């Protein structure tokens, strides 16, 4: 759909509509209040150590909120079926590293 809209920008402008591809821009740093409230390293370790329904109980939020929080804080999460495969003994995806935020974004959170 995005590709279709991007190809139709001429017609969108003629209709007085504005199309902006937000995914084409640079990814934004997480808000400072989230960096103060949540420890990225701890969240990363919890998400990869136990299923989301267990992590959700610790943070007191919904699974959807946890997913959005991990996306905002740039924390990689296991894919769908990861825990079922792990329980069945099927090889799972490798755990990607937690990359530091650009421009020293991790330093915004007080120690």
Jmol script that loads the backbone (N, CA, C; Angstrom):
load data "model"
ATOM      1  N   UNK A   1       0.819  -1.182   0.000  1.00  0.00           N
ATOM      2  CA  UNK A   1       0.000   0.000   0.000  1.00  0.00           C
ATOM      3  C   UNK A   1       0.868   1.253   0.000  1.00  0.00           C
ATOM      4  N   UNK A   2       1.960   1.226   0.807  1.00  0.00           N
ATOM      5  CA  UNK A   2       2.837   2.391   0.872  1.00  0.00           C
ATOM      6  C   UNK A   2       3.482   2.663  -0.480  1.00  0.00           C
ATOM      7  N   UNK A   3       3.882   1.576  -1.165  1.00  0.00           N
ATOM      8  CA  UNK A   3       4.502   1.756  -2.475  1.00  0.00           C
ATOM      9  C   UNK A   3       3.500   2.367  -3.453  1.00  0.00           C
ATOM     10  N   UNK A   4       2.259   1.907  -3.356  1.00  0.00           N
ATOM     11  CA  UNK A   4       1.225   2.432  -4.236  1.00  0.00           C
ATOM     12  C   UNK A   4       1.003   3.919  -3.982  1.00  0.00           C
ATOM     13  N   UNK A   5       0.904   4.307  -2.719  1.00  0.00           N
ATOM     14  CA  UNK A   5       0.697   5.719  -2.402  1.00  0.00           C
ATOM     15  C   UNK A   5       1.900   6.562  -2.799  1.00  0.00           C
ATOM     16  N   UNK A   6       3.104   6.025  -2.610  1.00  0.00           N
ATOM     17  CA  UNK A   6       4.299   6.774  -2.981  1.00  0.00           C
ATOM     18  C   UNK A   6       4.336   7.028  -4.480  1.00  0.00           C
ATOM     19  N   UNK A   7       3.847   6.070  -5.260  1.00  0.00           N
ATOM     20  CA  UNK A   7       3.825   6.242  -6.711  1.00  0.00           C
ATOM     21  C   UNK A   7       2.737   7.219  -7.150  1.00  0.00           C
ATOM     22  N   UNK A   8       1.761   7.467  -6.308  1.00  0.00           N
ATOM     23  CA  UNK A   8       0.634   8.327  -6.664  1.00  0.00           C
ATOM     24  C   UNK A   8       0.709   9.716  -6.025  1.00  0.00           C
ATOM     25  N   UNK A   9       1.905  10.141  -5.628  1.00  0.00           N
ATOM     26  CA  UNK A   9       2.022  11.426  -4.936  1.00  0.00           C
ATOM     27  C   UNK A   9       1.530  12.598  -5.787  1.00  0.00           C
ATOM     28  N   UNK A  10       1.717  12.523  -7.086  1.00  0.00           N
ATOM     29  CA  UNK A  10       1.260  13.604  -7.973  1.00  0.00           C
ATOM     30  C   UNK A  10      -0.243  13.809  -7.825  1.00  0.00           C
ATOM     31  N   UNK A  11      -0.987  12.698  -7.864  1.00  0.00           N
ATOM     32  CA  UNK A  11      -2.442  12.784  -7.774  1.00  0.00           C
ATOM     33  C   UNK A  11      -2.896  13.173  -6.365  1.00  0.00           C
ATOM     34  N   UNK A  12      -2.192  12.712  -5.377  1.00  0.00           N
ATOM     35  CA  UNK A  12      -2.532  13.103  -4.011  1.00  0.00           C
ATOM     36  C   UNK A  12      -2.374  14.609  -3.814  1.00  0.00           C
ATOM     37  N   UNK A  13      -1.302  15.167  -4.357  1.00  0.00           N
ATOM     38  CA  UNK A  13      -1.070  16.608  -4.251  1.00  0.00           C
ATOM     39  C   UNK A  13      -2.147  17.376  -5.012  1.00  0.00           C
ATOM     40  N   UNK A  14      -2.538  16.884  -6.172  1.00  0.00           N
ATOM     41  CA  UNK A  14      -3.587  17.558  -6.944  1.00  0.00           C
ATOM     42  C   UNK A  14      -4.912  17.561  -6.204  1.00  0.00           C
ATOM     43  N   UNK A  15      -5.154  16.520  -5.397  1.00  0.00           N
ATOM     44  CA  UNK A  15      -6.379  16.451  -4.612  1.00  0.00           C
ATOM     45  C   UNK A  15      -6.266  17.247  -3.304  1.00  0.00           C
ATOM     46  N   UNK A  16      -5.117  17.815  -3.070  1.00  0.00           N
ATOM     47  CA  UNK A  16      -4.910  18.586  -1.854  1.00  0.00           C
ATOM     48  C   UNK A  16      -4.542  17.733  -0.658  1.00  0.00           C
ATOM     49  N   UNK A  17      -4.161  16.489  -0.908  1.00  0.00           N
ATOM     50  CA  UNK A  17      -3.760  15.586   0.163  1.00  0.00           C
ATOM     51  C   UNK A  17      -2.236  15.543   0.249  1.00  0.00           C
ATOM     52  N   UNK A  18      -1.743  15.237   1.420  1.00  0.00           N
ATOM     53  CA  UNK A  18      -0.310  15.203   1.625  1.00  0.00           C
ATOM     54  C   UNK A  18       0.090  13.796   2.043  1.00  0.00           C
ATOM     55  N   UNK A  19       1.061  13.215   1.359  1.00  0.00           N
ATOM     56  CA  UNK A  19       1.548  11.883   1.710  1.00  0.00           C
ATOM     57  C   UNK A  19       2.986  12.010   2.192  1.00  0.00           C
ATOM     58  N   UNK A  20       3.225  11.538   3.412  1.00  0.00           N
ATOM     59  CA  UNK A  20       4.575  11.530   3.960  1.00  0.00           C
ATOM     60  C   UNK A  20       4.918  10.107   4.336  1.00  0.00           C
ATOM     61  N   UNK A  21       6.033   9.626   3.831  1.00  0.00           N
ATOM     62  CA  UNK A  21       6.491   8.291   4.190  1.00  0.00           C
ATOM     63  C   UNK A  21       7.343   8.419   5.449  1.00  0.00           C
ATOM     64  N   UNK A  22       6.752   8.108   6.582  1.00  0.00           N
ATOM     65  CA  UNK A  22       7.443   8.278   7.856  1.00  0.00           C
ATOM     66  C   UNK A  22       8.528   7.234   8.058  1.00  0.00           C
ATOM     67  N   UNK A  23       8.410   6.096   7.392  1.00  0.00           N
ATOM     68  CA  UNK A  23       9.417   5.053   7.556  1.00  0.00           C
ATOM     69  C   UNK A  23      10.700   5.392   6.813  1.00  0.00           C
ATOM     70  N   UNK A  24      10.639   6.315   5.871  1.00  0.00           N
ATOM     71  CA  UNK A  24      11.821   6.682   5.109  1.00  0.00           C
ATOM     72  C   UNK A  24      12.757   7.558   5.923  1.00  0.00           C
ATOM     73  N   UNK A  25      12.240   8.218   6.937  1.00  0.00           N
ATOM     74  CA  UNK A  25      13.054   9.107   7.749  1.00  0.00           C
ATOM     75  C   UNK A  25      13.926   8.348   8.724  1.00  0.00           C
ATOM     76  N   UNK A  26      14.780   9.088   9.392  1.00  0.00           N
ATOM     77  CA  UNK A  26      15.667   8.502  10.383  1.00  0.00           C
ATOM     78  C   UNK A  26      14.866   8.096  11.612  1.00  0.00           C
ATOM     79  N   UNK A  27      15.200   6.984  12.197  1.00  0.00           N
ATOM     80  CA  UNK A  27      14.514   6.494  13.377  1.00  0.00           C
ATOM     81  C   UNK A  27      14.818   7.413  14.559  1.00  0.00           C
ATOM     82  N   UNK A  28      13.793   7.784  15.305  1.00  0.00           N
ATOM     83  CA  UNK A  28      13.952   8.735  16.395  1.00  0.00           C
ATOM     84  C   UNK A  28      14.446   8.056  17.665  1.00  0.00           C
ATOM     85  N   UNK A  29      15.147   8.841  18.469  1.00  0.00           N
ATOM     86  CA  UNK A  29      15.582   8.352  19.767  1.00  0.00           C
ATOM     87  C   UNK A  29      14.377   8.213  20.691  1.00  0.00           C
ATOM     88  N   UNK A  30      14.437   7.278  21.626  1.00  0.00           N
ATOM     89  CA  UNK A  30      13.331   7.136  22.576  1.00  0.00           C
ATOM     90  C   UNK A  30      13.216   8.383  23.454  1.00  0.00           C
ATOM     91  N   UNK A  31      12.010   8.699  23.905  1.00  0.00           N
ATOM     92  CA  UNK A  31      11.840   9.847  24.803  1.00  0.00           C
ATOM     93  C   UNK A  31      12.625   9.652  26.100  1.00  0.00           C
ATOM     94  N   UNK A  32      13.118  10.748  26.638  1.00  0.00           N
ATOM     95  CA  UNK A  32      13.946  10.696  27.845  1.00  0.00           C
ATOM     96  C   UNK A  32      13.185  10.114  29.035  1.00  0.00           C
ATOM     97  N   UNK A  33      11.870  10.393  29.134  1.00  0.00           N
ATOM     98  CA  UNK A  33      11.121   9.878  30.286  1.00  0.00           C
ATOM     99  C   UNK A  33      11.036   8.350  30.274  1.00  0.00           C
ATOM    100  N   UNK A  34      11.019   7.741  29.078  1.00  0.00           N
ATOM    101  CA  UNK A  34      11.006   6.280  29.003  1.00  0.00           C
ATOM    102  C   UNK A  34      12.371   5.707  29.364  1.00  0.00           C
ATOM    103  N   UNK A  35      13.428   6.416  28.971  1.00  0.00           N
ATOM    104  CA  UNK A  35      14.777   5.955  29.311  1.00  0.00           C
ATOM    105  C   UNK A  35      15.014   6.050  30.818  1.00  0.00           C
ATOM    106  N   UNK A  36      14.386   7.020  31.475  1.00  0.00           N
ATOM    107  CA  UNK A  36      14.507   7.128  32.929  1.00  0.00           C
ATOM    108  C   UNK A  36      13.666   6.068  33.629  1.00  0.00           C
ATOM    109  N   UNK A  37      12.509   5.762  33.059  1.00  0.00           N
ATOM    110  CA  UNK A  37      11.566   4.844  33.704  1.00  0.00           C
ATOM    111  C   UNK A  37      11.958   3.377  33.521  1.00  0.00           C
ATOM    112  N   UNK A  38      12.519   3.031  32.361  1.00  0.00           N
ATOM    113  CA  UNK A  38      12.839   1.632  32.057  1.00  0.00           C
ATOM    114  C   UNK A  38      14.326   1.485  31.762  1.00  0.00           C
ATOM    115  N   UNK A  39      14.903   0.433  32.271  1.00  0.00           N
ATOM    116  CA  UNK A  39      16.290   0.095  32.003  1.00  0.00           C
ATOM    117  C   UNK A  39      16.304  -0.804  30.761  1.00  0.00           C
ATOM    118  N   UNK A  40      16.905  -0.348  29.675  1.00  0.00           N
ATOM    119  CA  UNK A  40      16.895  -1.105  28.422  1.00  0.00           C
ATOM    120  C   UNK A  40      17.545  -2.470  28.575  1.00  0.00           C
ATOM    121  N   UNK A  41      18.667  -2.537  29.281  1.00  0.00           N
ATOM    122  CA  UNK A  41      19.384  -3.800  29.443  1.00  0.00           C
ATOM    123  C   UNK A  41      18.538  -4.812  30.227  1.00  0.00           C
ATOM    124  N   UNK A  42      17.888  -4.338  31.291  1.00  0.00           N
ATOM    125  CA  UNK A  42      17.041  -5.224  32.090  1.00  0.00           C
ATOM    126  C   UNK A  42      15.838  -5.707  31.280  1.00  0.00           C
ATOM    127  N   UNK A  43      15.226  -4.809  30.528  1.00  0.00           N
ATOM    128  CA  UNK A  43      14.087  -5.175  29.682  1.00  0.00           C
ATOM    129  C   UNK A  43      14.500  -6.196  28.628  1.00  0.00           C
ATOM    130  N   UNK A  44      15.654  -5.976  28.017  1.00  0.00           N
ATOM    131  CA  UNK A  44      16.193  -6.897  27.011  1.00  0.00           C
ATOM    132  C   UNK A  44      16.395  -8.294  27.610  1.00  0.00           C
ATOM    133  N   UNK A  45      17.019  -8.353  28.782  1.00  0.00           N
ATOM    134  CA  UNK A  45      17.277  -9.648  29.420  1.00  0.00           C
ATOM    135  C   UNK A  45      15.968 -10.350  29.782  1.00  0.00           C
ATOM    136  N   UNK A  46      15.001  -9.618  30.297  1.00  0.00           N
ATOM    137  CA  UNK A  46      13.714 -10.217  30.681  1.00  0.00           C
ATOM    138  C   UNK A  46      12.955 -10.748  29.466  1.00  0.00           C
ATOM    139  N   UNK A  47      12.931  -9.966  28.388  1.00  0.00           N
ATOM    140  CA  UNK A  47      12.174 -10.356  27.195  1.00  0.00           C
ATOM    141  C   UNK A  47      12.738 -11.633  26.583  1.00  0.00           C
ATOM    142  N   UNK A  48      14.054 -11.816  26.655  1.00  0.00           N
ATOM    143  CA  UNK A  48      14.669 -13.004  26.074  1.00  0.00           C
ATOM    144  C   UNK A  48      14.779 -14.165  27.065  1.00  0.00           C
ATOM    145  N   UNK A  49      14.500 -13.924  28.359  1.00  0.00           N
ATOM    146  CA  UNK A  49      14.613 -14.984  29.356  1.00  0.00           C
ATOM    147  C   UNK A  49      13.289 -15.694  29.613  1.00  0.00           C
ATOM    148  N   UNK A  50      12.170 -14.993  29.411  1.00  0.00           N
ATOM    149  CA  UNK A  50      10.868 -15.588  29.710  1.00  0.00           C
ATOM    150  C   UNK A  50       9.806 -15.060  28.741  1.00  0.00           C
ATOM    151  N   UNK A  51       8.693 -15.788  28.593  1.00  0.00           N
ATOM    152  CA  UNK A  51       7.630 -15.350  27.678  1.00  0.00           C
ATOM    153  C   UNK A  51       7.030 -14.001  28.090  1.00  0.00           C
ATOM    154  N   UNK A  52       6.409 -13.350  27.128  1.00  0.00           N
ATOM    155  CA  UNK A  52       5.862 -12.006  27.328  1.00  0.00           C
ATOM    156  C   UNK A  52       4.833 -11.969  28.444  1.00  0.00           C
ATOM    157  N   UNK A  53       4.022 -13.003  28.590  1.00  0.00           N
ATOM    158  CA  UNK A  53       2.985 -12.956  29.641  1.00  0.00           C
ATOM    159  C   UNK A  53       3.604 -12.923  31.037  1.00  0.00           C
ATOM    160  N   UNK A  54       4.822 -13.428  31.200  1.00  0.00           N
ATOM    161  CA  UNK A  54       5.517 -13.332  32.483  1.00  0.00           C
ATOM    162  C   UNK A  54       6.137 -11.948  32.673  1.00  0.00           C
ATOM    163  N   UNK A  55       6.692 -11.404  31.605  1.00  0.00           N
ATOM    164  CA  UNK A  55       7.310 -10.080  31.663  1.00  0.00           C
ATOM    165  C   UNK A  55       6.248  -9.017  31.920  1.00  0.00           C
ATOM    166  N   UNK A  56       5.087  -9.204  31.322  1.00  0.00           N
ATOM    167  CA  UNK A  56       3.979  -8.254  31.475  1.00  0.00           C
ATOM    168  C   UNK A  56       3.570  -8.149  32.942  1.00  0.00           C
ATOM    169  N   UNK A  57       3.552  -9.255  33.656  1.00  0.00           N
ATOM    170  CA  UNK A  57       3.182  -9.238  35.070  1.00  0.00           C
ATOM    171  C   UNK A  57       4.175  -8.404  35.878  1.00  0.00           C
ATOM    172  N   UNK A  58       5.447  -8.492  35.519  1.00  0.00           N
ATOM    173  CA  UNK A  58       6.464  -7.730  36.248  1.00  0.00           C
ATOM    174  C   UNK A  58       6.306  -6.221  36.036  1.00  0.00           C
ATOM    175  N   UNK A  59       6.033  -5.813  34.792  1.00  0.00           N
ATOM    176  CA  UNK A  59       5.927  -4.392  34.480  1.00  0.00           C
ATOM    177  C   UNK A  59       4.505  -3.844  34.677  1.00  0.00           C
ATOM    178  N   UNK A  60       3.526  -4.709  34.825  1.00  0.00           N
ATOM    179  CA  UNK A  60       2.158  -4.262  35.070  1.00  0.00           C
ATOM    180  C   UNK A  60       1.530  -3.543  33.886  1.00  0.00           C
ATOM    181  N   UNK A  61       1.749  -4.080  32.701  1.00  0.00           N
ATOM    182  CA  UNK A  61       1.153  -3.489  31.497  1.00  0.00           C
ATOM    183  C   UNK A  61       0.654  -4.618  30.601  1.00  0.00           C
ATOM    184  N   UNK A  62       0.033  -4.259  29.486  1.00  0.00           N
ATOM    185  CA  UNK A  62      -0.465  -5.273  28.556  1.00  0.00           C
ATOM    186  C   UNK A  62       0.656  -5.745  27.628  1.00  0.00           C
ATOM    187  N   UNK A  63       0.416  -6.836  26.935  1.00  0.00           N
ATOM    188  CA  UNK A  63       1.400  -7.362  25.990  1.00  0.00           C
ATOM    189  C   UNK A  63       1.605  -6.404  24.828  1.00  0.00           C
ATOM    190  N   UNK A  64       0.534  -5.747  24.413  1.00  0.00           N
ATOM    191  CA  UNK A  64       0.633  -4.774  23.321  1.00  0.00           C
ATOM    192  C   UNK A  64       1.510  -3.604  23.754  1.00  0.00           C
ATOM    193  N   UNK A  65       1.293  -3.118  24.967  1.00  0.00           N
ATOM    194  CA  UNK A  65       2.093  -2.014  25.503  1.00  0.00           C
ATOM    195  C   UNK A  65       3.559  -2.422  25.604  1.00  0.00           C
ATOM    196  N   UNK A  66       3.821  -3.658  26.038  1.00  0.00           N
ATOM    197  CA  UNK A  66       5.191  -4.145  26.142  1.00  0.00           C
ATOM    198  C   UNK A  66       5.858  -4.173  24.772  1.00  0.00           C
ATOM    199  N   UNK A  67       5.127  -4.637  23.756  1.00  0.00           N
ATOM    200  CA  UNK A  67       5.680  -4.670  22.402  1.00  0.00           C
ATOM    201  C   UNK A  67       6.006  -3.286  21.884  1.00  0.00           C
ATOM    202  N   UNK A  68       5.101  -2.339  22.118  1.00  0.00           N
ATOM    203  CA  UNK A  68       5.341  -0.966  21.667  1.00  0.00           C
ATOM    204  C   UNK A  68       6.487  -0.323  22.440  1.00  0.00           C
ATOM    205  N   UNK A  69       6.586  -0.660  23.713  1.00  0.00           N
ATOM    206  CA  UNK A  69       7.664  -0.139  24.537  1.00  0.00           C
ATOM    207  C   UNK A  69       9.016  -0.651  24.040  1.00  0.00           C
ATOM    208  N   UNK A  70       9.086  -1.940  23.737  1.00  0.00           N
ATOM    209  CA  UNK A  70      10.330  -2.513  23.211  1.00  0.00           C
ATOM    210  C   UNK A  70      10.686  -1.893  21.863  1.00  0.00           C
ATOM    211  N   UNK A  71       9.701  -1.650  21.027  1.00  0.00           N
ATOM    212  CA  UNK A  71       9.953  -1.024  19.732  1.00  0.00           C
ATOM    213  C   UNK A  71      10.468   0.399  19.915  1.00  0.00           C
ATOM    214  N   UNK A  72       9.868   1.143  20.829  1.00  0.00           N
ATOM    215  CA  UNK A  72      10.270   2.519  21.078  1.00  0.00           C
ATOM    216  C   UNK A  72      11.672   2.600  21.662  1.00  0.00           C
ATOM    217  N   UNK A  73      12.008   1.660  22.552  1.00  0.00           N
ATOM    218  CA  UNK A  73      13.318   1.667  23.203  1.00  0.00           C
ATOM    219  C   UNK A  73      14.374   0.908  22.412  1.00  0.00           C
ATOM    220  N   UNK A  74      14.024   0.444  21.225  1.00  0.00           N
ATOM    221  CA  UNK A  74      14.944  -0.281  20.337  1.00  0.00           C
ATOM    222  C   UNK A  74      15.461  -1.558  20.984  1.00  0.00           C
ATOM    223  N   UNK A  75      14.567  -2.288  21.627  1.00  0.00           N
ATOM    224  CA  UNK A  75      14.917  -3.564  22.247  1.00  0.00           C
ATOM    225  C   UNK A  75      14.412  -4.676  21.336  1.00  0.00           C
ATOM    226  N   UNK A  76      15.311  -5.527  20.798  1.00  0.00           N
ATOM    227  CA  UNK A  76      14.846  -6.627  19.947  1.00  0.00           C
ATOM    228  C   UNK A  76      14.084  -7.661  20.775  1.00  0.00           C
ATOM    229  N   UNK A  77      13.031  -8.218  20.199  1.00  0.00           N
ATOM    230  CA  UNK A  77      12.194  -9.201  20.892  1.00  0.00           C
ATOM    231  C   UNK A  77      12.140 -10.497  20.085  1.00  0.00           C
ATOM    232  N   UNK A  78      11.863 -11.628  20.750  1.00  0.00           N
ATOM    233  CA  UNK A  78      11.716 -12.891  20.026  1.00  0.00           C
ATOM    234  C   UNK A  78      10.502 -12.838  19.102  1.00  0.00           C
ATOM    235  N   UNK A  79      10.577 -13.559  18.013  1.00  0.00           N
ATOM    236  CA  UNK A  79       9.484 -13.604  17.055  1.00  0.00           C
ATOM    237  C   UNK A  79       8.356 -14.509  17.516  1.00  0.00           C
ATOM    238  N   UNK A  80       7.290 -14.520  16.716  1.00  0.00           N
ATOM    239  CA  UNK A  80       6.143 -15.374  17.031  1.00  0.00           C
ATOM    240  C   UNK A  80       6.574 -16.839  17.034  1.00  0.00           C
ATOM    241  N   UNK A  81       6.108 -17.568  18.007  1.00  0.00           N
ATOM    242  CA  UNK A  81       6.398 -18.992  18.096  1.00  0.00           C
ATOM    243  C   UNK A  81       7.751 -19.335  18.690  1.00  0.00           C
ATOM    244  N   UNK A  82       8.508 -18.345  19.094  1.00  0.00           N
ATOM    245  CA  UNK A  82       9.850 -18.586  19.652  1.00  0.00           C
ATOM    246  C   UNK A  82       9.788 -19.493  20.876  1.00  0.00           C
ATOM    247  N   UNK A  83       8.887 -19.175  21.800  1.00  0.00           N
ATOM    248  CA  UNK A  83       8.825 -19.935  23.045  1.00  0.00           C
ATOM    249  C   UNK A  83       8.248 -21.334  22.826  1.00  0.00           C
ATOM    250  N   UNK A  84       7.336 -21.493  21.893  1.00  0.00           N
ATOM    251  CA  UNK A  84       6.793 -22.823  21.584  1.00  0.00           C
ATOM    252  C   UNK A  84       7.883 -23.701  20.964  1.00  0.00           C
ATOM    253  N   UNK A  85       8.661 -23.125  20.058  1.00  0.00           N
ATOM    254  CA  UNK A  85       9.762 -23.882  19.453  1.00  0.00           C
ATOM    255  C   UNK A  85      10.807 -24.250  20.497  1.00  0.00           C
ATOM    256  N   UNK A  86      11.109 -23.312  21.374  1.00  0.00           N
ATOM    257  CA  UNK A  86      12.103 -23.574  22.406  1.00  0.00           C
ATOM    258  C   UNK A  86      11.631 -24.689  23.339  1.00  0.00           C
ATOM    259  N   UNK A  87      10.341 -24.692  23.697  1.00  0.00           N
ATOM    260  CA  UNK A  87       9.789 -25.725  24.563  1.00  0.00           C
ATOM    261  C   UNK A  87       9.792 -27.087  23.872  1.00  0.00           C
ATOM    262  N   UNK A  88       9.630 -27.085  22.546  1.00  0.00           N
ATOM    263  CA  UNK A  88       9.601 -28.340  21.793  1.00  0.00           C
ATOM    264  C   UNK A  88      10.996 -28.839  21.426  1.00  0.00           C
ATOM    265  N   UNK A  89      12.011 -28.038  21.729  1.00  0.00           N
ATOM    266  CA  UNK A  89      13.380 -28.445  21.418  1.00  0.00           C
ATOM    267  C   UNK A  89      13.788 -28.172  19.980  1.00  0.00           C
ATOM    268  N   UNK A  90      13.021 -27.380  19.265  1.00  0.00           N
ATOM    269  CA  UNK A  90      13.340 -27.024  17.882  1.00  0.00           C
ATOM    270  C   UNK A  90      14.317 -25.847  17.906  1.00  0.00           C
ATOM    271  N   UNK A  91      15.336 -25.860  17.041  1.00  0.00           N
ATOM    272  CA  UNK A  91      16.269 -24.738  17.017  1.00  0.00           C
ATOM    273  C   UNK A  91      15.539 -23.414  16.762  1.00  0.00           C
ATOM    274  N   UNK A  92      15.898 -22.403  17.515  1.00  0.00           N
ATOM    275  CA  UNK A  92      15.254 -21.093  17.400  1.00  0.00           C
ATOM    276  C   UNK A  92      16.232 -20.079  16.827  1.00  0.00           C
ATOM    277  N   UNK A  93      15.697 -18.896  16.551  1.00  0.00           N
ATOM    278  CA  UNK A  93      16.537 -17.828  16.012  1.00  0.00           C
ATOM    279  C   UNK A  93      17.580 -17.412  17.043  1.00  0.00           C
ATOM    280  N   UNK A  94      18.707 -16.907  16.543  1.00  0.00           N
ATOM    281  CA  UNK A  94      19.740 -16.426  17.450  1.00  0.00           C
ATOM    282  C   UNK A  94      19.291 -15.126  18.087  1.00  0.00           C
ATOM    283  N   UNK A  95      19.736 -14.916  19.274  1.00  0.00           N
ATOM    284  CA  UNK A  95      19.393 -13.719  20.027  1.00  0.00           C
ATOM    285  C   UNK A  95      20.230 -12.538  19.505  1.00  0.00           C
ATOM    286  N   UNK A  96      19.576 -11.536  18.894  1.00  0.00           N
ATOM    287  CA  UNK A  96      20.342 -10.394  18.390  1.00  0.00           C
ATOM    288  C   UNK A  96      20.862  -9.547  19.550  1.00  0.00           C
ATOM    289  N   UNK A  97      22.003  -8.895  19.358  1.00  0.00           N
ATOM    290  CA  UNK A  97      22.545  -8.086  20.452  1.00  0.00           C
ATOM    291  C   UNK A  97      21.727  -6.820  20.679  1.00  0.00           C
ATOM    292  N   UNK A  98      21.786  -6.302  21.890  1.00  0.00           N
ATOM    293  CA  UNK A  98      21.165  -5.021  22.204  1.00  0.00           C
ATOM    294  C   UNK A  98      22.140  -3.943  21.775  1.00  0.00           C
ATOM    295  N   UNK A  99      21.768  -3.228  20.740  1.00  0.00           N
ATOM    296  CA  UNK A  99      22.672  -2.198  20.218  1.00  0.00           C
ATOM    297  C   UNK A  99      22.499  -0.906  20.993  1.00  0.00           C
ATOM    298  N   UNK A 100      23.605  -0.185  21.184  1.00  0.00           N
ATOM    299  CA  UNK A 100      23.485   1.098  21.882  1.00  0.00           C
ATOM    300  C   UNK A 100      22.735   2.103  21.024  1.00  0.00           C
ATOM    301  N   UNK A 101      22.090   3.040  21.694  1.00  0.00           N
ATOM    302  CA  UNK A 101      21.386   4.095  20.979  1.00  0.00           C
ATOM    303  C   UNK A 101      22.396   5.044  20.341  1.00  0.00           C
ATOM    304  N   UNK A 102      22.119   5.564  19.155  1.00  0.00           N
ATOM    305  CA  UNK A 102      23.048   6.503  18.535  1.00  0.00           C
ATOM    306  C   UNK A 102      23.113   7.810  19.317  1.00  0.00           C
ATOM    307  N   UNK A 103      24.190   8.515  19.180  1.00  0.00           N
ATOM    308  CA  UNK A 103      24.397   9.814  19.822  1.00  0.00           C
ATOM    309  C   UNK A 103      24.374   9.720  21.336  1.00  0.00           C
ATOM    310  N   UNK A 104      24.779   8.591  21.886  1.00  0.00           N
ATOM    311  CA  UNK A 104      24.849   8.454  23.341  1.00  0.00           C
ATOM    312  C   UNK A 104      23.498   8.519  24.022  1.00  0.00           C
ATOM    313  N   UNK A 105      22.436   8.049  23.374  1.00  0.00           N
ATOM    314  CA  UNK A 105      21.107   8.085  23.949  1.00  0.00           C
ATOM    315  C   UNK A 105      20.984   7.312  25.242  1.00  0.00           C
ATOM    316  N   UNK A 106      21.845   6.278  25.437  1.00  0.00           N
ATOM    317  CA  UNK A 106      21.811   5.502  26.669  1.00  0.00           C
ATOM    318  C   UNK A 106      22.312   6.320  27.852  1.00  0.00           C
ATOM    319  N   UNK A 107      23.111   7.359  27.582  1.00  0.00           N
ATOM    320  CA  UNK A 107      23.668   8.167  28.660  1.00  0.00           C
ATOM    321  C   UNK A 107      22.638   9.121  29.248  1.00  0.00           C
ATOM    322  N   UNK A 108      21.463   9.282  28.624  1.00  0.00           N
ATOM    323  CA  UNK A 108      20.442  10.190  29.135  1.00  0.00           C
ATOM    324  C   UNK A 108      19.849   9.668  30.436  1.00  0.00           C
ATOM    325  N   UNK A 109      19.854   8.349  30.616  1.00  0.00           N
ATOM    326  CA  UNK A 109      19.272   7.759  31.800  1.00  0.00           C
ATOM    327  C   UNK A 109      20.257   7.846  32.957  1.00  0.00           C
ATOM    328  N   UNK A 110      19.896   8.472  34.073  1.00  0.00           N
ATOM    329  CA  UNK A 110      20.825   8.580  35.204  1.00  0.00           C
ATOM    330  C   UNK A 110      21.081   7.215  35.823  1.00  0.00           C
ATOM    331  N   UNK A 111      22.309   7.008  36.288  1.00  0.00           N
ATOM    332  CA  UNK A 111      22.687   5.723  36.868  1.00  0.00           C
ATOM    333  C   UNK A 111      22.186   5.566  38.279  1.00  0.00           C
TER     334      UNK A 111
END
end "model"
wireframe off; spacefill off
backbone 0.3
color backbone group
